[in-house]
Amino acid sequence: QIKLNCELVRLDELLREAFEDAQVLARPYGVNVHLTDCHGVIVSGDRHRLRQLLLNLADNAIKYNQPDGNVNLALNRKDGSAWLTICNTGAGIPPELLPRVFDRFFRGDPAHRNSVEACGLGLSIAQWIVTAHGGSIDLVSEPNKQTTATVRLPLTNAK
């Protein structure tokens, strides 16, 4: 079992770093990355794993998109939690496949398997990281419109 090295983490700062990295990752795909909201949020967590979470989700949103598509990153406070949302304008996920997206090695729509280099672990790892931090993650998809990943993590009492 992997141990988390927890500390107080400014999730907004981590998201800004991930945003900069995502812009670089998006260039070869012709995808635009936007940081739409980034409120100051502190969580107790493993900085390395939280960064991995942000990059996994951003990478998926970029790879499973369309040329000249958009990825929107946002971080807000709501109901005593940090709410991180990552949306893309890709083809979406068929409703019958949504229940399996967090399964290890699941690759989704066969039409995209050959066009995207992936092994089917990104969302499984993301779910593990979120759960290990006492949070939750879900994915909502509107085919041919957008897919939104929403992560909720508990806030700390730190100011």
C-alpha positions in Angstrom: 0.0 0.0 0.0 1.3 3.5 -0.9 1.6 5.9 1.9 0.6 9.6 1.5 3.0 12.3 2.7 0.4 14.7 3.9 1.0 18.4 4.4 -1.1 21.6 3.9 -1.3 22.2 0.2 -2.4 25.3 -1.6 -4.5 23.6 -4.3 -4.9 26.8 -6.2 -1.1 27.1 -6.6 -0.9 23.5 -7.7 -3.7 24.0 -10.2 -1.9 27.1 -11.7 1.3 24.9 -12.1 -0.8 22.1 -13.7 -2.5 24.7 -16.0 0.9 25.9 -17.3 2.0 22.2 -17.9 -1.3 21.5 -19.6 -0.9 24.3 -22.0 2.4 22.7 -23.1 0.8 19.3 -23.3 -2.1 20.6 -25.4 0.0 22.3 -28.2 0.6 19.1 -30.3 -3.1 18.4 -30.1 -4.2 21.9 -31.1 -6.3 22.2 -27.9 -6.8 25.4 -26.0 -6.5 25.2 -22.2 -8.2 27.8 -20.0 -8.1 28.5 -16.2 -11.6 29.9 -15.7 -11.7 30.1 -11.8 -9.0 29.5 -9.3 -10.0 30.4 -5.7 -7.6 30.2 -2.9 -8.0 26.7 -1.4 -6.0 24.8 1.2 -6.3 21.0 1.6 -4.4 18.5 3.6 -2.8 16.1 1.2 0.2 14.7 -0.6 1.4 17.4 -2.9 3.0 14.9 -5.3 -0.1 12.8 -5.6 -2.4 15.8 -6.0 -0.2 17.1 -8.8 -0.4 13.7 -10.4 -4.2 13.9 -10.1 -4.4 17.3 -11.8 -2.1 16.3 -14.6 -3.9 12.9 -15.2 -7.3 14.7 -15.5 -5.9 17.5 -17.7 -4.0 15.0 -19.9 -7.2 13.0 -20.5 -9.2 16.1 -21.2 -6.6 17.1 -23.8 -6.1 13.7 -25.5 -9.8 12.9 -25.7 -10.7 16.2 -27.4 -10.9 17.6 -30.9 -8.5 19.9 -32.8 -9.2 23.5 -31.7 -11.2 22.1 -28.8 -11.2 23.5 -25.3 -10.3 22.4 -21.8 -11.5 24.4 -18.9 -10.0 24.1 -15.4 -11.7 25.6 -12.4 -11.3 25.5 -8.6 -14.0 26.7 -6.2 -15.2 26.3 -2.6 -18.6 24.8 -2.1 -20.3 23.1 0.8 -17.1 22.9 2.9 -15.2 21.3 0.1 -12.8 22.2 -2.7 -14.5 21.6 -6.0 -12.2 21.1 -8.9 -13.7 20.8 -12.4 -12.1 19.9 -15.6 -14.2 20.0 -18.8 -13.4 19.3 -22.4 -15.2 19.7 -25.7 -14.4 16.3 -27.1 -16.6 13.5 -28.5 -17.8 12.6 -25.0 -18.3 9.2 -23.4 -21.2 7.0 -24.4 -23.6 6.6 -21.5 -23.2 2.8 -21.4 -19.5 3.2 -20.9 -19.6 5.8 -18.1 -19.9 3.3 -15.2 -16.6 1.7 -16.3 -14.4 4.7 -16.8 -12.6 4.3 -13.4 -11.9 0.6 -14.0 -8.2 -0.3 -14.3 -7.2 -0.8 -18.0 -10.5 0.3 -19.3 -10.0 2.1 -22.6 -13.4 3.4 -23.5 -14.8 3.9 -27.0 -13.1 1.5 -29.5 -13.2 4.3 -32.1 -10.6 6.3 -30.1 -8.4 3.5 -28.9 -6.0 3.7 -31.9 -5.9 7.5 -32.0 -4.9 8.0 -28.3 -1.8 6.5 -26.7 -3.0 5.3 -23.3 -3.1 2.2 -21.1 -6.4 2.8 -19.3 -4.9 3.6 -15.9 -5.2 7.4 -15.7 -8.8 7.6 -14.3 -8.3 4.6 -12.0 -5.2 6.3 -10.5 -7.1 9.6 -10.2 -9.9 7.9 -8.3 -7.5 6.2 -6.0 -5.8 9.6 -5.2 -9.1 11.3 -4.6 -10.4 8.5 -2.4 -7.1 8.4 -0.4 -7.6 12.1 0.3 -11.1 11.6 1.6 -12.8 13.0 -1.5 -15.0 12.0 -4.4 -14.7 12.1 -8.1 -17.4 11.8 -10.8 -17.6 12.1 -14.6 -20.5 13.5 -16.5 -20.6 13.4 -20.3 -22.8 14.8 -23.0 -21.8 13.0 -26.2 -20.5 15.4 -28.9 -20.6 18.3 -26.4 -18.5 18.0 -23.3 -17.2 15.8 -20.5 -16.8 17.2 -17.0 -14.7 15.6 -14.2 -15.6 16.9 -10.8 -13.3 16.3 -7.8 -14.4 17.2 -4.3 -11.8 17.3 -1.5 -12.3 18.3 2.1 -11.0 21.7 3.1 -8.7 22.2 6.0 -9.3 24.7 8.8 -6.1 26.6 7.8 -6.6 30.1 6.6 
